[in-house]
Amino acid sequence: MAAESGRKGLAGRDRGPRMMHRIGLAAVLLAALLPWPAAEAGFMDRVKDIYGMPERVEELQQQYDAAQEELDASVKRSEETIRKFQQTQEQLLQENQELKSRNARLEEAIGQMEAAERAEAERNRRITRTALAAGGLVVLYFVLMRVVRLAVWRRTR
């Protein structure tokens, strides 16, 4: 028995590679002949997708480049807008300072004009009072002169 099992082992080894080759060939033929409905289509699609990947990668790269250019353009537009905004803001701040100083000068001029107007009104009141007082004194002088003449006339009569 040991001898028989030894021969089978030797014979099995000699037939092993041939037998494996035949089994592999049968498996390939069987795989080629049997229909693979879903798996074959999915596998083939995947193979096609794999071979089509460079084109898709190139397309994606182009889309990425276009998006990057658009983003760069948008960033440049934003930076330009920010720069213009800052210039406008600086210009407006400068104009605001100029207007503040002009407003201060105008308020000072208005204050001076009001002071001059008040001084003129006070001078006019003094002139009016002086004129009225002088007119009153003149009238009083004439009245007193008449009274004195009347008194002198009565005494002499």
C-alpha positions in Angstrom: 0.0 0.0 0.0 2.7 2.4 0.8 4.2 1.6 -2.6 0.9 2.3 -4.3 0.4 5.5 -2.6 3.9 6.5 -3.4 3.3 5.8 -7.1 0.1 7.8 -7.1 1.9 10.7 -5.5 4.6 10.6 -8.2 2.0 10.0 -10.9 -0.2 12.7 -9.5 2.7 15.1 -9.6 3.4 14.4 -13.2 -0.2 14.9 -14.1 -0.7 17.9 -11.9 0.5 20.7 -14.2 -1.2 19.2 -17.2 -4.3 18.7 -15.4 -4.3 22.2 -14.0 -3.7 23.5 -17.5 -6.7 21.6 -18.8 -8.9 22.7 -15.9 -7.9 26.4 -16.5 -8.6 26.0 -20.2 -12.0 24.5 -19.5 -12.8 27.3 -17.1 -11.8 30.0 -19.6 -13.9 28.2 -22.3 -16.8 27.8 -19.9 -16.6 31.5 -18.9 -16.5 32.6 -22.6 -19.5 30.4 -23.5 -21.7 31.1 -20.5 -23.7 34.3 -20.8 -23.0 36.9 -18.0 -25.9 39.2 -18.2 -25.4 41.9 -15.6 -21.9 41.1 -14.5 -20.5 41.2 -18.0 -22.1 44.5 -18.8 -21.0 46.1 -15.5 -17.5 44.7 -16.0 -17.3 45.8 -19.6 -18.6 49.3 -18.6 -16.0 49.5 -15.9 -13.3 48.5 -18.4 -14.5 51.1 -20.8 -14.7 53.6 -18.1 -11.1 52.8 -17.0 -9.9 53.2 -20.6 -12.0 56.4 -21.0 -10.6 57.8 -17.7 -7.8 59.9 -19.3 -10.4 61.7 -21.5 -12.6 62.3 -18.5 -9.6 63.4 -16.4 -8.6 65.8 -19.2 -12.2 67.1 -19.4 -12.3 67.5 -15.6 -9.0 69.2 -15.7 -10.3 71.6 -18.4 -13.4 72.3 -16.3 -11.2 72.8 -13.2 -9.0 75.2 -15.2 -12.0 77.1 -16.5 -13.5 77.3 -12.9 -10.1 78.4 -11.6 -9.8 81.1 -14.3 -13.4 82.3 -13.4 -12.5 82.3 -9.8 -9.3 84.3 -10.4 -11.3 86.8 -12.5 -13.9 87.0 -9.8 -11.1 87.6 -7.2 -9.6 90.3 -9.4 -13.0 91.9 -9.8 -13.5 91.8 -6.1 -10.1 93.2 -5.4 -10.8 96.0 -7.9 -14.1 96.7 -6.3 -12.5 96.8 -2.9 -9.8 99.1 -4.1 -12.4 101.4 -5.7 -14.5 101.3 -2.5 -11.4 102.2 -0.4 -10.5 105.1 -2.8 -14.1 106.3 -2.7 -14.2 106.0 1.1 -10.9 108.0 1.4 -12.2 110.6 -1.1 -15.4 110.9 0.9 -13.6 111.2 4.2 -11.4 113.9 2.7 -14.4 115.7 1.4 -16.1 115.3 4.8 -13.1 117.0 6.5 -13.1 119.8 3.9 -16.9 120.3 4.5 -16.4 120.3 8.3 -13.7 123.0 8.0 -15.9 125.0 5.6 -18.8 124.6 8.0 -16.7 125.8 10.9 -15.6 128.8 8.8 -19.2 129.5 7.8 -20.4 129.2 11.5 -17.7 131.6 12.5 -18.7 134.0 9.7 -22.4 133.7 10.8 -21.4 134.4 14.4 -19.5 137.5 13.3 -22.4 138.7 11.1 -24.9 138.1 14.0 -22.6 140.0 16.4 -22.3 142.9 13.8 -26.1 142.8 13.4 -26.6 143.0 17.2 -24.1 145.8 17.5 -25.8 147.7 14.6 -29.2 147.1 16.3 -27.8 148.4 19.6 -26.3 151.5 17.9 -29.6 152.1 16.1 -31.5 151.9 19.4 -29.0 154.4 20.9 -29.4 156.7 18.0 -33.1 156.5 18.2 -33.1 157.1 21.9 -30.7 160.0 21.5 -32.9 161.5 18.7 -36.0 161.1 20.7 -34.4 162.6 23.8 -33.1 165.5 21.7 -36.5 166.0 20.1 -38.1 165.8 23.5 -35.7 168.4 24.9 -36.4 170.7 21.9 -40.1 170.3 22.5 -39.6 170.9 26.2 -37.5 174.0 25.5 -40.2 175.4 23.3 -42.9 174.6 25.8 -40.8 176.1 28.7 -40.1 179.2 26.6 -43.8 179.7 26.0 -44.6 179.2 29.6 -41.8 181.6 30.7 -43.0 184.2 28.1 -46.5 183.7 29.3 -45.4 184.2 32.9 -43.3 187.2 32.0 -46.1 188.7 29.9 -48.6 188.2 32.8 -46.3 189.9 35.3 -45.7 192.8 33.1 -49.2 193.4 32.4 
